[in-house]
Amino acid sequence: MLVWLEPWCDELTLAPREMLTLTVEGGEPPEIEATEDNVVVYGAAGTRLHVRINGTIQDTGSAEIPVPSSGRLSTRETVAAIFGRIAEMRPGGIPMPLKRSRWSFVRGLFSRHGS
């Protein structure tokens, strides 16, 4: 599974059964956008994200660089305004996902792994 962190353009790949842990420093939780095979995490203004995969700290820009403020727009809205619906221009080259709740995303993760 591809995990893309915006606005840092950090790209991580998770193998089956690997666990990703995000620790938010400095503010609001990130927005999350998911498709079948990809997850995009949009950091909130002023935050940094510390990433671990199976407990191992990852070397990412998200841990070092706080998200700049985009004024009234969230990071997700800013990326959408700049890159629109052109898949090649979106994080990781992925298409716009169908809208679904975070709960349905989480429920889908558990149903895929037989839990």
NUDO-412291 format. One record per residue: residue number from 1; x, y, z of N, C-alpha, C in turn. Coordinates in steps of 0.2 Angstrom, whole numbers, plus 5000, padded with zeros to 4 digits. Example, Ala and Ser with C-alpha at 12.3 -4.5 7.8 and 13.67 -1.06 7.14 Angstrom:
<rs>
[1 [5066 4972 5039] [5062 4978 5039] [5066 4984 5039]]
[2 [5064 4989 5035] [5068 4995 5036] [5064 5000 5039]]
</rs>
This chain:
<rs>
[1 [5004 4994 5000] [5000 5000 5000] [5004 5006 5000]]
[2 [5003 5011 4996] [5006 5017 4995] [5003 5022 5000]]
[3 [5008 5025 5004] [5006 5030 5009] [5009 5037 5007]]
[4 [5005 5042 5006] [5008 5048 5003] [5007 5054 5009]]
[5 [5012 5057 5011] [5011 5063 5016] [5012 5069 5012]]
[6 [5006 5073 5013] [5006 5080 5010] [5006 5085 5016]]
[7 [5010 5091 5015] [5012 5093 5009] [5020 5092 5008]]
[8 [5022 5087 5011] [5030 5085 5011] [5031 5081 5005]]
[9 [5027 5078 5002] [5028 5073 4996] [5032 5067 4998]]
[10 [5031 5065 5005] [5034 5059 5007] [5030 5053 5005]]
[11 [5034 5048 5002] [5030 5042 5000] [5033 5036 5003]]
[12 [5029 5032 5006] [5030 5026 5010] [5027 5020 5007]]
[13 [5030 5015 5007] [5026 5009 5005] [5025 5004 5011]]
[14 [5019 5002 5012] [5018 4997 5017] [5017 4990 5014]]
[15 [5020 4985 5016] [5019 4978 5014] [5013 4975 5018]]
[16 [5011 4970 5016] [5005 4967 5020] [5007 4965 5027]]
[17 [5003 4967 5031] [5003 4966 5038] [5008 4971 5042]]
[18 [5011 4976 5038] [5015 4981 5042] [5010 4986 5045]]
[19 [5013 4989 5050] [5009 4994 5054] [5012 5001 5053]]
[20 [5008 5005 5051] [5010 5012 5051] [5008 5016 5057]]
[21 [5012 5020 5060] [5010 5024 5066] [5012 5031 5065]]
[22 [5007 5036 5065] [5008 5043 5064] [5008 5046 5071]]
[23 [5012 5050 5073] [5012 5054 5079] [5012 5062 5077]]
[24 [5007 5065 5079] [5006 5072 5076] [5009 5077 5082]]
[25 [5013 5081 5079] [5016 5086 5084] [5014 5093 5082]]
[26 [5011 5097 5086] [5009 5104 5085] [5003 5106 5083]]
[27 [4998 5102 5084] [4991 5104 5082] [4986 5099 5080]]
[28 [4982 5101 5075] [4976 5097 5074] [4978 5090 5070]]
[29 [4974 5085 5071] [4975 5079 5067] [4975 5080 5060]]
[30 [4978 5075 5056] [4978 5076 5049] [4972 5074 5046]]
[31 [4970 5076 5039] [4965 5073 5035] [4967 5067 5032]]
[32 [4963 5062 5031] [4965 5056 5028] [4961 5055 5022]]
[33 [4964 5053 5016] [4960 5051 5010] [4962 5044 5008]]
[34 [4958 5040 5007] [4960 5033 5005] [4956 5030 4999]]
[35 [4960 5026 4995] [4957 5022 4990] [4959 5015 4992]]
[36 [4957 5010 4987] [4959 5003 4988] [4966 5002 4990]]
[37 [4970 5005 4987] [4978 5003 4987] [4982 5009 4990]]
[38 [4979 5015 4991] [4983 5021 4993] [4980 5025 4999]]
[39 [4984 5028 5003] [4982 5032 5008] [4986 5039 5007]]
[40 [4982 5044 5007] [4985 5051 5007] [4984 5054 5014]]
[41 [4989 5057 5017] [4988 5060 5024] [4990 5067 5023]]
[42 [4985 5072 5024] [4986 5079 5024] [4987 5082 5030]]
[43 [4994 5084 5032] [4995 5087 5038] [4992 5094 5039]]
[44 [4990 5096 5045] [4986 5102 5046] [4992 5107 5047]]
[45 [4990 5114 5046] [4994 5119 5047] [4998 5119 5054]]
[46 [5005 5120 5054] [5008 5120 5060] [5011 5114 5063]]
[47 [5008 5108 5059] [5010 5102 5062] [5016 5098 5059]]
[48 [5019 5094 5062] [5024 5089 5059] [5021 5082 5061]]
[49 [5023 5077 5056] [5021 5070 5057] [5027 5066 5058]]
[50 [5027 5062 5064] [5032 5057 5065] [5030 5051 5063]]
[51 [5033 5047 5059] [5031 5041 5056] [5035 5035 5058]]
[52 [5032 5030 5060] [5035 5023 5061] [5032 5018 5057]]
[53 [5035 5013 5055] [5033 5007 5052] [5035 5001 5056]]
[54 [5031 4998 5059] [5032 4992 5063] [5037 4994 5069]]
[55 [5036 5000 5071] [5040 5003 5077] [5046 5006 5075]]
[56 [5048 5006 5069] [5055 5009 5066] [5053 5016 5064]]
[57 [5057 5021 5067] [5056 5028 5064] [5058 5029 5057]]
[58 [5054 5032 5053] [5056 5033 5046] [5059 5040 5045]]
[59 [5063 5041 5041] [5067 5047 5039] [5062 5051 5034]]
[60 [5058 5056 5037] [5054 5059 5032] [5054 5067 5033]]
[61 [5052 5070 5028] [5052 5078 5029] [5047 5080 5033]]
[62 [5042 5076 5034] [5036 5077 5038] [5038 5078 5046]]
[63 [5043 5075 5048] [5046 5075 5055] [5050 5081 5056]]
[64 [5052 5084 5051] [5057 5090 5051] [5054 5097 5050]]
[65 [5049 5097 5045] [5046 5103 5042] [5039 5104 5044]]
[66 [5037 5109 5048] [5030 5110 5049] [5026 5112 5043]]
[67 [5020 5111 5043] [5016 5112 5037] [5014 5120 5038]]
[68 [5016 5123 5032] [5014 5131 5032] [5007 5132 5032]]
[69 [5005 5138 5034] [4998 5139 5034] [4996 5141 5026]]
[70 [4990 5139 5024] [4988 5141 5018] [4982 5146 5018]]
[71 [4982 5149 5024] [4976 5154 5025] [4970 5150 5027]]
[72 [4965 5151 5023] [4958 5148 5025] [4958 5141 5022]]
[73 [4962 5139 5018] [4962 5132 5015] [4966 5127 5019]]
[74 [4963 5121 5019] [4967 5116 5023] [4972 5113 5017]]
[75 [4977 5109 5020] [4982 5106 5015] [4978 5103 5010]]
[76 [4973 5099 5011] [4970 5095 5006] [4966 5099 5001]]
[77 [4963 5105 5003] [4960 5109 4999] [4965 5113 4994]]
[78 [4971 5115 4997] [4976 5118 4994] [4979 5113 4988]]
[79 [4980 5107 4990] [4983 5102 4985] [4977 5101 4979]]
[80 [4971 5101 4981] [4966 5100 4976] [4965 5106 4972]]
[81 [4966 5112 4975] [4965 5118 4971] [4971 5119 4966]]
[82 [4977 5117 4968] [4983 5117 4963] [4983 5112 4958]]
[83 [4982 5105 4960] [4982 5100 4955] [4976 5097 4953]]
[84 [4970 5099 4956] [4964 5097 4953] [4963 5089 4952]]
[85 [4959 5087 4947] [4958 5080 4946] [4962 5077 4941]]
[86 [4968 5079 4940] [4973 5076 4935] [4977 5071 4939]]
[87 [4976 5065 4938] [4979 5060 4942] [4986 5060 4942]]
[88 [4990 5062 4937] [4997 5062 4936] [5000 5068 4941]]
[89 [4995 5073 4943] [4998 5078 4947] [4996 5077 4954]]
[90 [4992 5072 4956] [4990 5071 4962] [4995 5067 4966]]
[91 [4995 5067 4973] [5000 5063 4977] [5000 5056 4975]]
[92 [5006 5054 4973] [5007 5047 4971] [5004 5045 4965]]
[93 [5002 5050 4961] [4999 5049 4954] [4992 5045 4955]]
[94 [4989 5045 4961] [4983 5042 4962] [4976 5046 4960]]
[95 [4971 5043 4958] [4965 5046 4956] [4961 5049 4962]]
[96 [4957 5054 4961] [4953 5056 4966] [4948 5050 4969]]
[97 [4948 5049 4975] [4944 5044 4978] [4937 5045 4978]]
[98 [4933 5040 4979] [4926 5041 4980] [4925 5043 4988]]
[99 [4920 5048 4989] [4919 5050 4996] [4917 5045 5000]]
[100 [4920 5043 5006] [4917 5039 5011] [4920 5041 5017]]
[101 [4916 5039 5022] [4918 5041 5029] [4924 5037 5032]]
[102 [4928 5040 5037] [4933 5037 5040] [4932 5030 5043]]
[103 [4926 5030 5046] [4923 5024 5049] [4923 5018 5044]]
[104 [4920 5019 5038] [4920 5014 5033] [4926 5012 5030]]
[105 [4931 5017 5030] [4938 5015 5028] [4941 5010 5033]]
[106 [4941 5012 5040] [4943 5008 5045] [4940 5001 5045]]
[107 [4933 5001 5045] [4930 4995 5045] [4932 4990 5039]]
[108 [4933 4993 5033] [4936 4990 5027] [4943 4987 5028]]
[109 [4947 4990 5032] [4954 4987 5034] [4953 4981 5038]]
[110 [4949 4981 5043] [4948 4975 5047] [4945 4969 5043]]
[111 [4940 4971 5039] [4937 4965 5035] [4941 4962 5030]]
[112 [4946 4966 5027] [4951 4963 5023] [4956 4958 5026]]
[113 [4957 4959 5033] [4962 4955 5036] [4959 4950 5040]]
[114 [4952 4949 5040] [4949 4943 5043] [4948 4944 5051]]
[115 [4949 4951 5053] [4948 4952 5060] [4941 4954 5062]]
</rs>
